[in-house]
């Protein structure tokens, strides 16, 4: 009897190209929001300002198919969340361990709130991402208002472009959003959020102890892995992330060997953002292959001094591998029901004991 080879089926997800209802003009809108911030920064002679404001412009990725009033309120709240996450982390960046604790709290709140209100993907991802990046900025109290203001302006630009897009292109959209219901047991989301907060804190502290330059890359890789629906999905995303990063690093290396100027980098980032939004719903690993050069180019665009290509590539690869492994460990705890149930019982017991003490 012929035995089929299970290996191709086991890893078919690496090459799977999923169907999606996302139209091509939304990726164009996302690329326009990010690219506009970068171009404005370039034209004003402040490319680092453009890089900062592009973080706020990520608000556009929370665009929904709800009616225009709900859509704009949703985007405005997400914009506020991004600015809040960035501001708090920036304020506590004076010490690596305090910054790690701050990131843990932000990650806890981001997951708890997005889960409670059933925010669709990207969910907690960008709130945690901007917080991780802000946590690694050099602490400078005089620069805090400027940095926060730039991120807020990027978010405002995204909301404005989303409004015009909704009025002139998506004006016929009448899809209703289902009523948000808190489905899980009372303490489950609290426990899940605490687990995510702990591991996000761990990513930043790990990067600091290893004396890495951009420790937020570890955090970003970890939180991207955690987005999986179950442990099998987490494992798949981990494989996608690592393999996609390997491919993307080769792509970034080829780009940086050409020594592109700032303007060419901005054009490349805009094109890459468009391609990523086309692919992210179809094949995550393929999208990561473009996310990697985009993030590296963003770092180079906002930097006044070019980094050595070899050092930049090596750091990005090492950070991604470490972050992916931490994310895989976090995913194991999140999707191991016995562990979650045991932690939930402990939280419930502590809560009731606290209520008794208050009485």
Secondary structure, 3 states (H helix, E strand, C coil): CCCCCHHHHHCHHHCCCCCCCCCHHHHHHHHHHHHHHHHHHHHCCCHHHHHHHHHHHHHHHHCCCCCHHHHHHHHHHHHHHHHHHHHHHHHCCCCHHHHHHHHHHHHHHHHHHHHHCCCCCCCCHHHHHHHHHHHCCCCCHHHHHHHHHHHHHHHHHHHHHHHHHHHHCCCCCCCCCCCCCCCCCCCHHHHHHHHHHHHHHHHHHHHHHCCCCCCHHHHHHHHHHHCCCCHHHHHHHHHHHHHHHHHHHHHHHHHHHCCCCHHHHHHHHHHHHHHHHHHCCCCHHHHHHHHHHHHHHHHHHHCCCCCCHHHHHHHHHHHHHHHHHHHHHHHHHHCCHHHHHHHHHHHHHHHHHHHHHHC
